[in-house]
Amino acid sequence: MLALQLFNGLSGNALNAWGVLPRQVGSLPGILFAPWLHAGWWHLLGNLSGLLLLAWLAMLDSPRRFLGASAFIILGSGLLVWLLARPGVHLGASGWLFGLWGLLLGRAWFERSLASLLIAVLVLLYYGGWWWGLLPQRGVSFEYHLAGAFCGVLYAALTRSARRD
């Protein structure tokens, strides 16, 4: 992400054309590319710290499960944004971030294990204010936030039976 942002900044944000443009068939590849692109350095740095911590917490369970959850969140939230979001370019890792946030909170609800509960409490203490990110805001893709959180919780729900075995 850092290398992409460096290139993107030097190119006048030319890569941002690879973001998600809702309901534009030509932007479907943006579903895969948008999480890796950012509007600027502050946008990237704001996402990177949360991504590192939430990814680490999600990987405590299993790196393989983290990769599966990440793929589900990135594809699912990107598709939802493509289908339902306001017009404009949507990009950044915040959908993935909110997806990991939703996943970690959802695991506590569906698994009801001590470990998942402790992680959820930590996530709520550190990132409890993110509830506000699910509300409409000018200049922010709250749609990516909402879609990511939904996909994270959905993934926790869909994988709960596999985890109990």
Residue, then its C-alpha position, 0 to 999 in steps of 0.5 A: m500500500l505504501a509503494l502504491q501510494l508513493f506511485n499514485g502520489l507521483s502520478g497525480n493519483a492516476l491509479n484512483a481511476w481503479g476505484v469502485l464506481p457504482r453500477q459502472v461495468g468497467s469499474l468491476p475490477g475496482i472491487l479488487f483494487a480499491p482497498w489497496l488505493h487511497a486518496g492521499w497519505w493521511h487516508l492511507l495512514g489512517n487506515l494502515s494502523g487499524l488494518l495492522l492491529l485488526a488483521w493481527l487480532a484476526m490472525l490470532d485464530s488462524p492465518r488461513r481463516f484470516l485470508g478467507a475472511s479478508a477475501f470474503i470481506i473485500l469481495g463482498s463489500g466491494l460488490l455491495v458498494w458497486l451495487l448500492a453506493r452513491p455515485g463517485v469513486h470509492l476506494g481505500a482499505s476502510g471497508w476491509l477495516f470495518g469488515l475485520w472490526g465486524l468479524l471480531l465483534g461477530r465472532a464474540w456473538f456467534e462463538r461465545s468463547l472467552a478468547s473471542l469475547l476478550i478480543a471483542v472487548l479490546v476492539l470495542l475499547y480501542y475502536g468503539g467510536w467506529w459506530w459513527g463511521l457507519l453513518p452517512q458523511r460527506g466525503v467519506s464512503f460510509e457505504y464501504h464502512l457499512a458493507g465491510a462491517f456487514c460482510g465481517v459479521l456475515y462471515a462470522a455467522l457463516t463460519r460459526s458451525a465450522r469453528r465449533d467442530 
